[in-house]
């Protein structure tokens, strides 16, 4: 315990003033957080259990006596521990991607229609799909070699997860050995979850022991699986349903249904409510049947997943961005509750966007306490005429941030005035403007602070993004710490992160003696920063937080350029009309808006300076060229004429899968033209330029598909 808390500790909570209670609550909270970290992540308890329990009880008693101390940050609201650096990382041989969502029967029809269109099938051709519950747990990939479980990994960011093999071995439903007949290599993918009964019992035990309780079964399952001590996992009853696969040496069947049946025969559990549907009507009917039985399942589900049954069709359909074209999640409707809007706050994001956030009277929506909701933008507030003091309906669906659906006008307090959206940045006072789209002449829905390089809010948000999980992923340098270091002037730009230790050593910062920083936490922080001095180019690009460059575009750019220097140079020179700009414009998936944003970023002198400083500190790993074994990798291909075996979309997706770029017109830069019957001017142009022309059948042979 720190001195402060020890001093007031002797007094019963009822005798404390609010100020005393607040001080003790803060310092006790820091103590408990430290104990938790040591216990959960470092596997090294700092205090005896009885002391921990006493601290926890006191903390709760303080919150009970002084409800104003309860906030979102409150430890009583926190669950589980953050994943630790101590789990080894596992690269997924086949990425673990996510699913697109639909919310209505109509959208399910659209999904099937899209599938047909992509495959070039008629509106009535049958498309069989499996329909199965979408389990609300956490996905896991189990690797079996010669029937033996050799590795289990969490999803992580989809490309790299955490090695949880020892923990997964404690699950009864995960066989250590598969029955005979399993392929040499089989990565089974599925969901780890906890039943309602087990969840309730766990929370009861946690409460009795004065430990944290979990907000929902999914958090409980995740917290339980990510234990460094697998004995703890073993005490938490977790279950597993298999629903898919990653790397496989030979698939046991050619349909989704067949593979699931094979999994079952190998000794894996598949969800009993999985069904093979022959039509959209059957799919939707099965969805409603599952929805009706939802409460009786005994575990949380948040929708139904439909997957195209024929695996050959799945392969043709492929993926778009991070989700398969051949599957979709039909989510259950959101849950709603009524509460009061206490205030509207304006957050300033990394790109200067002013986002209104509703501060609500806390209310439980579907088992989760909600005290904030997104208000989207000023037009939304005006459209719904949302005013401070209004009684509003909030809804939340799955992980999505809660939203305000509508206002109940009868309950509006007298004198409530329409909300006036600020015209200047609340953080730096710069003008906040809505950009006018050059083409449409319409104002952007988002109002942005124009002080990008002077606005502290933007600077902090950029730093948070820089250190975040899918960017530099610096453990221990979360939002809170960044805010602290920024406020103290210790980290102002990304490169400052990497000079922090050196400056500290020269006694310029002395982090160790500061509030909240002990010897170990400082050492751990420096180690975590050191561990990130080498970074793959796509993550680096994403970390820079360039507008319109999210993970997907960062990957596209990284894949195209390979190394950072050539990307940087090209982008800097990419003024419209130049050769450099043309090199960016030809990258598939990168449009003019992104090209412009790249140029703006790399040509800005402040950014150049910061990049140079950063590059002195970190090393960027170039992108390994994907699919370089394919003979069309890196080539620019044009499809023309009518194709008989592929739709246009499919041809394009296929070419991209083999690492080729698809262009719409033939130019000197074209490497290959695939021409079908009826090809006209493009074919002529190709012949004129002496570019190789092949047929659709030859395309299949060339790409090794037959
Ligand atoms: S298939 C590439 N099937 O939902 C397709 N996912 O939103 C991958 N999930 O990360 C997913 N039940 O954790 C699939 N029957 C099911 C599922 C399921 C739950 C989860 C899974 C995934 C997330 C995607």
Boltz pocket constraint, residues with backbone or C-beta under 6 A from the ligand:
constraints:
  - pocket:
      binder: B
      contacts: [[A, 96], [A, 97], [A, 98], [A, 99], [A, 132], [A, 133], [A, 134], [A, 135], [A, 136], [A, 137], [A, 138], [A, 139], [A, 155], [A, 190], [A, 191], [A, 243], [A, 244], [A, 305], [A, 324], [A, 327], [A, 329]]
      max_distance: 6.0
